[in-house]
């Protein structure tokens, strides 16, 4: 639990202070490392609130859409990779 909270704080710092691609890589890493990493959706909303442009395509929802894609890709890749090491 402490690892997950520490990673959430690290991802919050990434969203606030680093370029978008660093935060995206961190979000994918969290979805890969932790089962049911639902916090990624909160970080997607935060990303949209801070950096979303309402006049852009999809009306500033790229953080939510990206979080959903990263959540499913991380979960699928975790299921395919981790059973090999058991």
N, CA, C and O atoms as CSV, one atom per row, in Angstrom:
chain,resi,resn,atom,element,x,y,z
A,1,UNK,N,N,0.819,-1.187,0.000
A,1,UNK,CA,C,0.000,0.000,0.000
A,1,UNK,C,C,0.867,1.257,0.000
A,1,UNK,O,O,0.542,2.244,-0.661
A,2,UNK,N,N,1.962,1.214,0.740
A,2,UNK,CA,C,2.858,2.359,0.789
A,2,UNK,C,C,3.502,2.607,-0.574
A,2,UNK,O,O,3.724,3.753,-0.964
A,3,UNK,N,N,3.802,1.517,-1.299
A,3,UNK,CA,C,4.372,1.668,-2.642
A,3,UNK,C,C,3.386,2.363,-3.579
A,3,UNK,O,O,3.768,3.208,-4.388
A,4,UNK,N,N,2.140,1.999,-3.458
A,4,UNK,CA,C,1.115,2.588,-4.329
A,4,UNK,C,C,0.901,4.068,-4.024
A,4,UNK,O,O,0.770,4.875,-4.944
A,5,UNK,N,N,0.866,4.424,-2.765
A,5,UNK,CA,C,0.701,5.822,-2.390
A,5,UNK,C,C,1.918,6.633,-2.806
A,5,UNK,O,O,1.781,7.758,-3.288
A,6,UNK,N,N,3.105,6.073,-2.624
A,6,UNK,CA,C,4.329,6.759,-3.054
A,6,UNK,C,C,4.333,6.973,-4.561
A,6,UNK,O,O,4.740,8.030,-5.044
A,7,UNK,N,N,3.881,5.969,-5.299
A,7,UNK,CA,C,3.832,6.108,-6.753
A,7,UNK,C,C,2.784,7.143,-7.158
A,7,UNK,O,O,2.992,7.875,-8.125
A,8,UNK,N,N,1.673,7.218,-6.445
A,8,UNK,CA,C,0.657,8.229,-6.731
A,8,UNK,C,C,1.205,9.640,-6.526
A,8,UNK,O,O,0.942,10.534,-7.330
A,9,UNK,N,N,1.959,9.836,-5.462
A,9,UNK,CA,C,2.571,11.144,-5.218
A,9,UNK,C,C,3.580,11.466,-6.319
A,9,UNK,O,O,3.644,12.600,-6.793
A,10,UNK,N,N,4.363,10.473,-6.723
A,10,UNK,CA,C,5.322,10.669,-7.807
A,10,UNK,C,C,4.613,11.007,-9.119
A,10,UNK,O,O,5.065,11.881,-9.859
A,11,UNK,N,N,3.523,10.331,-9.406
A,11,UNK,CA,C,2.768,10.616,-10.627
A,11,UNK,C,C,2.128,11.998,-10.565
A,11,UNK,O,O,2.037,12.676,-11.589
A,12,UNK,N,N,1.689,12.422,-9.407
A,12,UNK,CA,C,1.161,13.781,-9.251
A,12,UNK,C,C,2.234,14.815,-9.560
A,12,UNK,O,O,1.963,15.809,-10.233
A,13,UNK,N,N,3.434,14.591,-9.081
A,13,UNK,CA,C,4.548,15.492,-9.392
A,13,UNK,C,C,4.834,15.478,-10.888
A,13,UNK,O,O,5.120,16.522,-11.476
A,14,UNK,N,N,4.760,14.303,-11.507
A,14,UNK,CA,C,4.982,14.208,-12.954
A,14,UNK,C,C,3.939,15.004,-13.724
A,14,UNK,O,O,4.278,15.710,-14.674
A,15,UNK,N,N,2.679,14.901,-13.329
A,15,UNK,CA,C,1.611,15.622,-14.026
A,15,UNK,C,C,1.778,17.127,-13.858
A,15,UNK,O,O,1.534,17.887,-14.795
A,16,UNK,N,N,2.188,17.557,-12.684
A,16,UNK,CA,C,2.271,18.989,-12.423
A,16,UNK,C,C,3.526,19.652,-12.982
A,16,UNK,O,O,3.465,20.802,-13.418
A,17,UNK,N,N,4.669,18.949,-12.980
A,17,UNK,CA,C,5.929,19.621,-13.281
A,17,UNK,C,C,6.690,19.107,-14.489
A,17,UNK,O,O,7.616,19.777,-14.946
A,18,UNK,N,N,6.346,17.966,-15.016
A,18,UNK,CA,C,7.099,17.387,-16.122
A,18,UNK,C,C,6.300,17.489,-17.418
A,18,UNK,O,O,5.098,17.750,-17.388
A,19,UNK,N,N,6.968,17.283,-18.562
A,19,UNK,CA,C,6.232,17.281,-19.838
A,19,UNK,C,C,5.188,16.173,-19.880
A,19,UNK,O,O,5.249,15.213,-19.112
A,20,UNK,N,N,4.232,16.323,-20.789
A,20,UNK,CA,C,3.105,15.389,-20.849
A,20,UNK,C,C,3.556,13.965,-21.102
A,20,UNK,O,O,2.954,13.028,-20.577
A,21,UNK,N,N,4.609,13.779,-21.900
A,21,UNK,CA,C,5.013,12.424,-22.246
A,21,UNK,C,C,5.655,11.707,-21.057
A,21,UNK,O,O,5.594,10.480,-20.980
A,22,UNK,N,N,6.267,12.443,-20.134
A,22,UNK,CA,C,6.803,11.826,-18.917
A,22,UNK,C,C,5.655,11.360,-18.024
A,22,UNK,O,O,5.699,10.266,-17.463
A,23,UNK,N,N,4.627,12.201,-17.898
A,23,UNK,CA,C,3.452,11.824,-17.109
A,23,UNK,C,C,2.727,10.642,-17.750
A,23,UNK,O,O,2.233,9.764,-17.042
A,24,UNK,N,N,2.658,10.610,-19.072
A,24,UNK,CA,C,2.005,9.495,-19.763
A,24,UNK,C,C,2.776,8.197,-19.540
A,24,UNK,O,O,2.173,7.147,-19.321
A,25,UNK,N,N,4.090,8.263,-19.593
A,25,UNK,CA,C,4.900,7.075,-19.333
A,25,UNK,C,C,4.738,6.612,-17.887
A,25,UNK,O,O,4.680,5.411,-17.622
A,26,UNK,N,N,4.667,7.555,-16.957
A,26,UNK,CA,C,4.431,7.208,-15.560
A,26,UNK,C,C,3.065,6.584,-15.346
A,26,UNK,O,O,2.927,5.639,-14.570
A,27,UNK,N,N,2.048,7.108,-16.033
A,27,UNK,CA,C,0.697,6.554,-15.909
A,27,UNK,C,C,0.644,5.127,-16.450
A,27,UNK,O,O,0.022,4.253,-15.845
A,28,UNK,N,N,1.292,4.893,-17.583
A,28,UNK,CA,C,1.322,3.542,-18.136
A,28,UNK,C,C,2.071,2.597,-17.199
A,28,UNK,O,O,1.669,1.447,-17.020
A,29,UNK,N,N,3.153,3.081,-16.604
A,29,UNK,CA,C,3.913,2.259,-15.663
A,29,UNK,C,C,3.062,1.892,-14.453
A,29,UNK,O,O,3.112,0.755,-13.982
A,30,UNK,N,N,2.285,2.841,-13.948
A,30,UNK,CA,C,1.398,2.544,-12.823
A,30,UNK,C,C,0.335,1.533,-13.181
A,30,UNK,O,O,0.020,0.649,-12.383
A,31,UNK,N,N,-0.226,1.652,-14.380
A,31,UNK,CA,C,-1.242,0.695,-14.815
A,31,UNK,C,C,-0.638,-0.694,-15.011
A,31,UNK,O,O,-1.323,-1.704,-14.853
A,32,UNK,N,N,0.641,-0.735,-15.353
A,32,UNK,CA,C,1.309,-2.016,-15.537
A,32,UNK,C,C,1.686,-2.655,-14.197
A,32,UNK,O,O,1.556,-3.867,-14.028
A,33,UNK,N,N,2.150,-1.847,-13.254
A,33,UNK,CA,C,2.666,-2.389,-11.999
A,33,UNK,C,C,1.581,-2.760,-10.993
A,33,UNK,O,O,1.720,-3.740,-10.261
A,34,UNK,N,N,0.504,-1.980,-10.954
A,34,UNK,CA,C,-0.503,-2.166,-9.908
A,34,UNK,C,C,-1.810,-2.678,-10.506
A,34,UNK,O,O,-2.281,-2.185,-11.531
A,35,UNK,N,N,-2.379,-3.673,-9.845
A,35,UNK,CA,C,-3.676,-4.197,-10.266
A,35,UNK,C,C,-4.766,-3.190,-9.914
A,35,UNK,O,O,-4.717,-2.561,-8.857
A,36,UNK,N,N,-5.722,-3.044,-10.775
A,36,UNK,CA,C,-6.854,-2.118,-10.585
A,36,UNK,C,C,-6.374,-0.716,-10.246
A,36,UNK,O,O,-6.750,-0.155,-9.217
A,37,UNK,N,N,-5.561,-0.167,-11.096
A,37,UNK,CA,C,-4.979,1.162,-10.871
A,37,UNK,C,C,-5.958,2.228,-11.359
A,37,UNK,O,O,-5.769,2.837,-12.412
A,38,UNK,N,N,-7.007,2.436,-10.564
A,38,UNK,CA,C,-8.061,3.368,-10.937
A,38,UNK,C,C,-7.660,4.822,-10.740
A,38,UNK,O,O,-8.331,5.720,-11.248
A,39,UNK,N,N,-6.600,5.064,-10.025
A,39,UNK,CA,C,-6.140,6.439,-9.831
A,39,UNK,C,C,-5.738,7.100,-11.145
A,39,UNK,O,O,-5.707,8.326,-11.247
A,40,UNK,N,N,-5.437,6.296,-12.131
A,40,UNK,CA,C,-5.041,6.839,-13.425
A,40,UNK,C,C,-6.145,7.723,-14.017
A,40,UNK,O,O,-5.853,8.683,-14.730
A,41,UNK,N,N,-7.403,7.404,-13.726
A,41,UNK,CA,C,-8.507,8.218,-14.236
A,41,UNK,C,C,-8.556,9.582,-13.540
A,41,UNK,O,O,-8.884,10.588,-14.170
A,42,UNK,N,N,-8.234,9.618,-12.255
A,42,UNK,CA,C,-8.171,10.898,-11.546
A,42,UNK,C,C,-7.042,11.774,-12.094
A,42,UNK,O,O,-7.198,12.987,-12.232
A,43,UNK,N,N,-5.918,11.151,-12.398
A,43,UNK,CA,C,-4.820,11.915,-12.987
A,43,UNK,C,C,-5.161,12.367,-14.401
A,43,UNK,O,O,-4.703,13.424,-14.835
A,44,UNK,N,N,-5.954,11.588,-15.122
A,44,UNK,CA,C,-6.427,12.017,-16.437
A,44,UNK,C,C,-7.327,13.232,-16.351
A,44,UNK,O,O,-7.227,14.147,-17.168
A,45,UNK,N,N,-8.212,13.242,-15.355
A,45,UNK,CA,C,-9.084,14.407,-15.139
A,45,UNK,C,C,-8.241,15.620,-14.749
A,45,UNK,O,O,-8.463,16.720,-15.255
A,46,UNK,N,N,-7.278,15.422,-13.854
A,46,UNK,CA,C,-6.401,16.518,-13.451
A,46,UNK,C,C,-5.628,17.056,-14.641
A,46,UNK,O,O,-5.477,18.268,-14.791
A,47,UNK,N,N,-5.141,16.164,-15.483
A,47,UNK,CA,C,-4.410,16.580,-16.675
A,47,UNK,C,C,-5.306,17.408,-17.597
A,47,UNK,O,O,-4.862,18.408,-18.161
A,48,UNK,N,N,-6.561,16.993,-17.749
A,48,UNK,CA,C,-7.496,17.750,-18.576
A,48,UNK,C,C,-7.826,19.105,-17.973
A,48,UNK,O,O,-7.945,20.090,-18.701
A,49,UNK,N,N,-7.975,19.170,-16.662
A,49,UNK,CA,C,-8.280,20.441,-16.014
A,49,UNK,C,C,-7.129,21.424,-16.179
A,49,UNK,O,O,-7.350,22.607,-16.438
A,50,UNK,N,N,-5.911,20.940,-16.030
A,50,UNK,CA,C,-4.752,21.837,-16.098
A,50,UNK,C,C,-4.384,22.170,-17.535
A,50,UNK,O,O,-4.183,23.341,-17.855
A,51,UNK,N,N,-4.293,21.181,-18.403
A,51,UNK,CA,C,-3.737,21.371,-19.742
A,51,UNK,C,C,-4.742,21.240,-20.880
A,51,UNK,O,O,-4.393,21.503,-22.031
A,52,UNK,N,N,-5.969,20.845,-20.593
A,52,UNK,CA,C,-6.946,20.622,-21.654
A,52,UNK,C,C,-7.361,21.911,-22.340
A,52,UNK,O,O,-7.550,22.944,-21.698
A,53,UNK,N,N,-7.498,21.833,-23.645
A,53,UNK,CA,C,-7.922,22.984,-24.436
A,53,UNK,C,C,-9.324,22.695,-24.959
A,53,UNK,O,O,-9.500,21.774,-25.757
A,54,UNK,N,N,-10.329,23.462,-24.529
A,54,UNK,CA,C,-11.704,23.159,-24.922
A,54,UNK,C,C,-11.963,23.286,-26.413
A,54,UNK,O,O,-12.895,22.665,-26.925
A,55,UNK,N,N,-11.173,24.066,-27.116
A,55,UNK,CA,C,-11.416,24.231,-28.546
A,55,UNK,C,C,-10.737,23.148,-29.376
A,55,UNK,O,O,-10.938,23.085,-30.588
A,56,UNK,N,N,-9.946,22.307,-28.750
A,56,UNK,CA,C,-9.251,21.248,-29.473
A,56,UNK,C,C,-10.213,20.114,-29.806
A,56,UNK,O,O,-11.353,20.074,-29.342
A,57,UNK,N,N,-9.720,19.209,-30.613
A,57,UNK,CA,C,-10.526,18.040,-30.965
A,57,UNK,C,C,-10.867,17.256,-29.704
A,57,UNK,O,O,-10.022,17.128,-28.819
A,58,UNK,N,N,-12.046,16.745,-29.605
A,58,UNK,CA,C,-12.584,16.001,-28.472
A,58,UNK,C,C,-12.773,16.883,-27.243
A,58,UNK,O,O,-12.976,16.364,-26.145
A,59,UNK,N,N,-12.714,18.178,-27.398
A,59,UNK,CA,C,-13.066,19.162,-26.370
A,59,UNK,C,C,-12.323,18.993,-25.055
A,59,UNK,O,O,-12.929,19.067,-23.985
A,60,UNK,N,N,-11.020,18.768,-25.125
A,60,UNK,CA,C,-10.205,18.691,-23.925
A,60,UNK,C,C,-10.360,17.415,-23.128
A,60,UNK,O,O,-10.111,17.410,-21.923
A,61,UNK,N,N,-10.762,16.341,-23.766
A,61,UNK,CA,C,-10.934,15.063,-23.065
A,61,UNK,C,C,-9.789,14.087,-23.325
A,61,UNK,O,O,-9.927,12.888,-23.079
A,62,UNK,N,N,-8.679,14.586,-23.813
A,62,UNK,CA,C,-7.580,13.691,-24.163
A,62,UNK,C,C,-6.964,13.017,-22.934
A,62,UNK,O,O,-6.448,11.906,-23.049
A,63,UNK,N,N,-7.003,13.649,-21.780
A,63,UNK,CA,C,-6.473,13.022,-20.570
A,63,UNK,C,C,-7.291,11.812,-20.157
A,63,UNK,O,O,-6.732,10.784,-19.775
A,64,UNK,N,N,-8.603,11.924,-20.230
A,64,UNK,CA,C,-9.482,10.800,-19.874
A,64,UNK,C,C,-9.353,9.682,-20.896
A,64,UNK,O,O,-9.267,8.509,-20.534
A,65,UNK,N,N,-9.341,10.042,-22.159
A,65,UNK,CA,C,-9.210,9.027,-23.207
A,65,UNK,C,C,-7.854,8.333,-23.112
A,65,UNK,O,O,-7.764,7.112,-23.235
A,66,UNK,N,N,-6.803,9.119,-22.894
A,66,UNK,CA,C,-5.472,8.537,-22.731
A,66,UNK,C,C,-5.383,7.657,-21.499
A,66,UNK,O,O,-4.759,6.597,-21.541
A,67,UNK,N,N,-5.998,8.079,-20.404
A,67,UNK,CA,C,-5.980,7.269,-19.182
A,67,UNK,C,C,-6.698,5.946,-19.398
A,67,UNK,O,O,-6.250,4.906,-18.914
A,68,UNK,N,N,-7.811,5.982,-20.123
A,68,UNK,CA,C,-8.553,4.748,-20.399
A,68,UNK,C,C,-7.718,3.801,-21.261
A,68,UNK,O,O,-7.660,2.600,-20.995
A,69,UNK,N,N,-7.083,4.337,-22.276
A,69,UNK,CA,C,-6.231,3.510,-23.148
A,69,UNK,C,C,-5.062,2.935,-22.366
A,69,UNK,O,O,-4.760,1.748,-22.485
A,70,UNK,N,N,-4.394,3.772,-21.560
A,70,UNK,CA,C,-3.261,3.287,-20.774
A,70,UNK,C,C,-3.684,2.258,-19.739
A,70,UNK,O,O,-2.946,1.310,-19.469
A,71,UNK,N,N,-4.856,2.435,-19.161
A,71,UNK,CA,C,-5.348,1.471,-18.174
A,71,UNK,C,C,-5.526,0.087,-18.817
A,71,UNK,O,O,-5.073,-0.921,-18.275
A,72,UNK,N,N,-6.182,0.053,-19.962
A,72,UNK,CA,C,-6.427,-1.235,-20.604
A,72,UNK,C,C,-5.157,-1.836,-21.195
A,72,UNK,O,O,-4.960,-3.049,-21.113
A,73,UNK,N,N,-4.289,-1.014,-21.792
A,73,UNK,CA,C,-3.037,-1.539,-22.326
A,73,UNK,C,C,-2.126,-2.049,-21.217
A,73,UNK,O,O,-1.496,-3.097,-21.360
A,74,UNK,N,N,-2.055,-1.308,-20.107
A,74,UNK,CA,C,-1.239,-1.762,-18.984
A,74,UNK,C,C,-1.764,-3.044,-18.370
A,74,UNK,O,O,-0.986,-3.928,-18.009
A,75,UNK,N,N,-3.079,-3.152,-18.248
A,75,UNK,CA,C,-3.678,-4.365,-17.683
A,75,UNK,C,C,-3.463,-5.562,-18.600
A,75,UNK,O,O,-3.127,-6.653,-18.139
A,76,UNK,N,N,-3.656,-5.355,-19.893
A,76,UNK,CA,C,-3.455,-6.464,-20.836
A,76,UNK,C,C,-2.003,-6.896,-20.891
A,76,UNK,O,O,-1.714,-8.093,-20.881
A,77,UNK,N,N,-1.084,-5.941,-20.951
A,77,UNK,CA,C,0.328,-6.314,-21.022
A,77,UNK,C,C,0.776,-6.975,-19.718
A,77,UNK,O,O,1.606,-7.884,-19.747
A,78,UNK,N,N,0.247,-6.538,-18.582
A,78,UNK,CA,C,0.587,-7.176,-17.309
A,78,UNK,C,C,0.113,-8.631,-17.312
A,78,UNK,O,O,0.826,-9.515,-16.837
A,79,UNK,N,N,-1.064,-8.878,-17.835
A,79,UNK,CA,C,-1.593,-10.247,-17.866
A,79,UNK,C,C,-0.799,-11.148,-18.798
A,79,UNK,O,O,-0.699,-12.350,-18.554
A,80,UNK,N,N,-0.229,-10.585,-19.866
A,80,UNK,CA,C,0.549,-11.404,-20.790
A,80,UNK,C,C,1.987,-11.604,-20.342
A,80,UNK,O,O,2.582,-12.643,-20.628
A,81,UNK,N,N,2.554,-10.633,-19.647
A,81,UNK,CA,C,3.966,-10.718,-19.285
A,81,UNK,C,C,4.183,-11.389,-17.937
A,81,UNK,O,O,5.063,-12.241,-17.817
A,82,UNK,N,N,3.420,-11.036,-16.937
A,82,UNK,CA,C,3.667,-11.526,-15.574
A,82,UNK,C,C,3.486,-13.030,-15.409
A,82,UNK,O,O,4.238,-13.610,-14.626
A,83,UNK,N,N,2.559,-13.712,-16.073
A,83,UNK,CA,C,2.460,-15.177,-15.870
A,83,UNK,C,C,3.738,-15.918,-16.270
A,83,UNK,O,O,3.981,-17.026,-15.792
A,84,UNK,N,N,4.558,-15.319,-17.142
A,84,UNK,CA,C,5.788,-15.979,-17.562
A,84,UNK,C,C,6.754,-16.105,-16.383
A,84,UNK,O,O,7.494,-17.084,-16.287
A,85,UNK,N,N,6.748,-15.124,-15.496
A,85,UNK,CA,C,7.694,-15.114,-14.379
A,85,UNK,C,C,7.175,-15.799,-13.135
A,85,UNK,O,O,7.865,-15.787,-12.116
A,86,UNK,N,N,6.008,-16.391,-13.162
A,86,UNK,CA,C,5.471,-17.074,-11.974
A,86,UNK,C,C,6.081,-18.443,-11.822
A,86,UNK,O,O,5.752,-19.164,-10.880
